[in-house]
């Protein structure tokens, strides 16, 4: 996997900001909804081989810039590797209370006994689709890709397929 998800995130979010009704004061940072805490569990793939499981915790701030929301993330793999990052997530509405999400979070990867990703700086991009409940909770399927974006000669990448539950606070 290359930087396709990161490029898609940039294209969609910037297009949405430019043409999605983002004028004058509409897209200033402001409280537009509930913040959320999300928990994701997924299986990781490293060079197409199963690497084990991962728990991924996210904090979604209640402030928004259009449909972009600030996100903090922390993940820990079964082998003890950790990743911590901060970035933005874009959420778009689909029919029947469903949604699509794209995100990009630069972060720091600390290896324990898992795969060597080539650099401590790893960008985590993701795409997901899910359902929003009347309570404000969201359940989604997510695909994440981590890469150092060529910061070092070695850039093998790491993928995660997971299920995420996000609860409003």
C-alpha positions as CSV (number, residue, x, y, z in Angstrom):
1,X,0.0,0.0,0.0
2,X,1.3,3.4,-0.8
3,X,0.1,6.9,0.1
4,X,-3.3,6.5,-1.6
5,X,-5.4,6.9,1.5
6,X,-3.5,10.0,2.6
7,X,-3.9,11.5,-0.9
8,X,-7.6,10.6,-0.8
9,X,-8.0,12.2,2.6
10,X,-6.3,15.4,1.4
11,X,-8.4,15.6,-1.8
12,X,-11.7,15.0,-0.2
13,X,-11.2,17.2,2.9
14,X,-9.8,20.1,1.0
15,X,-12.5,19.9,-1.7
16,X,-15.2,19.7,1.0
17,X,-13.7,22.8,2.7
18,X,-13.5,24.7,-0.6
19,X,-16.9,23.8,-2.1
20,X,-19.0,22.3,0.8
21,X,-20.4,25.6,2.1
22,X,-17.3,26.7,3.9
23,X,-17.6,30.4,3.7
24,X,-17.0,33.4,5.9
25,X,-17.6,32.1,9.5
26,X,-19.1,28.7,8.6
27,X,-15.9,26.8,9.0
28,X,-14.3,28.5,11.9
29,X,-13.4,26.1,14.7
30,X,-16.4,25.7,16.9
31,X,-18.3,23.2,19.0
32,X,-20.6,21.5,16.5
33,X,-21.5,18.3,18.2
34,X,-20.5,15.7,20.7
35,X,-16.9,14.7,21.2
36,X,-16.3,11.0,21.1
37,X,-14.1,8.3,22.6
38,X,-13.5,5.4,20.2
39,X,-12.1,1.9,20.7
40,X,-11.0,-0.2,17.8
41,X,-9.7,-3.7,17.7
42,X,-8.2,-5.2,14.6
43,X,-5.8,-7.6,13.0
44,X,-2.5,-6.3,11.6
45,X,-0.8,-7.3,8.4
46,X,2.9,-6.7,7.8
47,X,4.0,-7.5,4.2
48,X,0.8,-9.5,3.7
49,X,1.5,-11.7,6.7
50,X,-0.7,-11.6,9.9
51,X,1.1,-9.8,12.6
52,X,-1.4,-10.2,15.5
53,X,-3.9,-7.9,17.0
54,X,-4.0,-4.3,18.0
55,X,-6.1,-2.1,20.3
56,X,-6.5,1.5,19.1
57,X,-8.0,4.2,21.4
58,X,-9.1,7.6,19.9
59,X,-10.3,10.9,21.3
60,X,-12.4,12.9,18.9
61,X,-12.6,16.6,19.9
62,X,-16.0,18.3,19.8
63,X,-14.6,21.2,17.8
64,X,-14.9,21.0,14.0
65,X,-13.6,22.8,10.9
66,X,-16.5,22.0,8.6
67,X,-16.6,18.2,8.6
68,X,-13.0,17.9,9.9
69,X,-12.5,17.0,13.5
70,X,-9.2,16.9,15.5
71,X,-8.3,13.4,16.7
72,X,-5.8,12.0,19.1
73,X,-4.9,8.3,18.8
74,X,-2.9,5.7,20.8
75,X,-2.5,2.1,19.7
76,X,-0.8,-0.9,21.3
77,X,-0.1,-4.2,19.4
78,X,-0.1,-7.7,20.8
79,X,3.7,-7.6,20.5
80,X,3.9,-4.4,22.6
81,X,4.6,-1.9,19.8
82,X,2.9,1.5,20.4
83,X,2.0,4.3,18.1
84,X,0.7,7.7,19.3
85,X,-0.4,10.5,17.0
86,X,-2.7,13.5,16.3
87,X,-4.4,14.6,13.2
88,X,-7.7,15.1,11.5
89,X,-10.7,13.0,10.5
90,X,-13.3,13.8,7.9
91,X,-16.8,12.2,8.1
92,X,-19.3,12.3,5.3
93,X,-23.0,11.2,5.5
94,X,-24.4,8.3,3.5
95,X,-28.0,7.1,3.3
96,X,-29.8,5.3,6.1
97,X,-27.8,6.8,9.0
98,X,-24.5,5.4,7.6
99,X,-21.3,7.3,7.1
100,X,-17.9,7.2,5.5
101,X,-14.7,8.4,7.3
102,X,-11.2,9.3,6.1
103,X,-8.4,10.4,8.5
104,X,-4.7,11.2,8.5
105,X,-2.7,11.3,11.8
106,X,1.1,11.8,11.9
107,X,2.6,10.0,14.9
108,X,5.5,8.3,16.6
109,X,6.0,4.5,16.5
110,X,7.9,2.8,19.3
111,X,8.9,-0.8,18.4
112,X,9.0,-3.5,21.0
113,X,9.2,-6.9,19.3
114,X,7.0,-6.2,16.3
115,X,7.9,-5.2,12.7
116,X,10.6,-2.7,11.9
117,X,8.9,0.1,10.0
118,X,12.0,2.0,9.0
119,X,11.4,5.3,11.0
120,X,9.9,6.4,14.3
121,X,7.7,8.9,12.4
122,X,4.7,7.0,10.9
123,X,1.7,8.5,9.2
124,X,-1.6,6.6,9.9
125,X,-4.2,7.1,7.2
126,X,-7.6,5.3,7.4
127,X,-10.9,4.8,5.6
128,X,-14.0,3.4,7.2
129,X,-17.7,2.9,6.7
130,X,-20.2,2.6,9.5
131,X,-23.6,3.2,11.0
132,X,-24.6,6.1,13.4
133,X,-27.1,5.2,16.1
134,X,-29.7,7.6,17.4
135,X,-27.8,7.7,20.7
136,X,-24.8,9.3,18.9
137,X,-22.8,6.0,19.1
138,X,-21.1,4.9,15.9
139,X,-20.0,1.4,14.8
140,X,-17.7,1.1,11.8
141,X,-15.3,-1.1,9.9
142,X,-11.9,0.5,9.4
143,X,-8.9,0.0,7.2
144,X,-5.7,1.7,8.4
145,X,-2.3,2.0,6.7
146,X,0.9,3.2,8.5
147,X,3.9,4.4,6.5
148,X,6.8,6.7,7.0
149,X,6.1,8.4,3.7
150,X,9.7,7.8,2.5
151,X,11.4,9.5,5.4
152,X,13.8,6.5,5.4
153,X,15.0,4.1,2.7
154,X,13.0,1.3,4.3
155,X,9.2,1.9,4.2
156,X,7.4,-1.4,4.4
157,X,4.1,-0.2,5.8
158,X,1.7,-1.8,8.1
159,X,-2.1,-2.4,7.6
160,X,-4.8,-2.9,10.2
161,X,-8.4,-4.1,9.5
162,X,-10.6,-3.4,12.5
163,X,-14.0,-2.8,14.1
164,X,-14.4,0.6,15.9
165,X,-17.0,1.7,18.4
166,X,-17.2,5.4,19.1
167,X,-19.3,6.7,22.0
168,X,-20.3,10.4,22.6
169,X,-19.3,12.1,25.8
